[in-house]
Amino acid sequence: MKPILQLYRGYANEEELIVMGHVFKRTYDYDFQKKNLKNARSIINQFRIKTIQNFDVYLKCGGLEIHTKTLDDGYFKFCIPVEKEMSFGWMEYEVSIKYGESIITSKGSFIRPHKGNLGIISDIDDTFLISHTRNIFRKIYILLFKNVNDRKIFKDVVTHYQALSSAGRNNKGEENAFFYVSSSEWNLYRFIVKFTKIHKLPRAVILLKDIKRGITDFFMSGRGNHDHKFDKIKHVLEFYPNLKYVLLGDDSQHDPVLYERICKIFPVTVIAVYIRQTGKTQKTEVKKIMKNLESLDVSVCYFKESSEAIMHSKSIGVIK
């Protein structure tokens, strides 16, 4: 059985390029059109994958072929210095693996953001994708029995995100650096990419949790420790230190606490924090965090409807 190569969107600054992916021994196509039980089977199959550890992987970059090997869970990541001036925007990269006498090659994309002032980092579940994370049984039911075309997005969230993506940009095609950072696992990467394309959300680097390799792991999807989100957000802010950041999340899990930690470490970097209210009432502990963030000169918005977030972004001059 031939190994399967899966690439993810990468990113670069003026000194370093980072691209990543997985090598699978077995995986299953996700059928975006299936409904009900067939969709459930398709989703569960995403957690029945088998990865290959210590497998040779080759990246073509600037006329060179750079070699590494996969980690224990089949994941690979190239962090390589950039020696010559690179253009801006989205660009392609090429990775290959060898199987016997044949070479399997795949192309992915990475972004080097155009020079600008703004970076946006957003959670996914219940921030723009309606997931009902507060009710684990409802969340699992929707994930299993609603295909990607039937999943819902919050009203006006696309308008807000598109405005943030183009904020401060005068040239068509130039976009601000956008990242979707989630506690969902790499198993759901293709689903997330498809959903964001359907709803015309900004193209973004997607950073997810370590891949799962068993059906029982499916029922814990998106749960457990959320420190990986903190680590990934911290890494992005360190990778692009000259940007000012807008953080978007919700109050269903730990976003407010994570964002507060980030703001304390980067006191001049984060300019605004948006938290979506997912229940009928605002949470006292979240309001306390938001008030504390204001004392750090971070502009905050704890909102129910995205129209409120849009008005707030206009009021502080982030968007027009």
Buried (B, 14 or more C-beta within 10 A) or exposed (E): EEBBBBBBBBBBBEEEBBBBBBBBBBBBEBBBEBBEEEBBBBBBBBBBBEBBEEBEBBBBBEEEEBEBEBBEBBBBBBEBEBEEEBEBEEBEBBBBBEEEEEEBEBEBBBBBBBEBEBBBBBBBBBBBBBBBBBEBEEBBEBBBBBBBEEBEBBEBBBBBBBBBBBBBBEEEEBBBBBBBBBBBBBBBBBBBBBBBEEBEBBBBBBBBBEBBBEEEBBEEBBEEEBEBBBEBBBEBBEBBEEBBBBBBBBBBBBBBBBBBBBBEEBEEBBBBBBBBBBEEEBBEEBBEBBEBBEEBEBBBBBBBBBBBBBEBBEEEEBBE
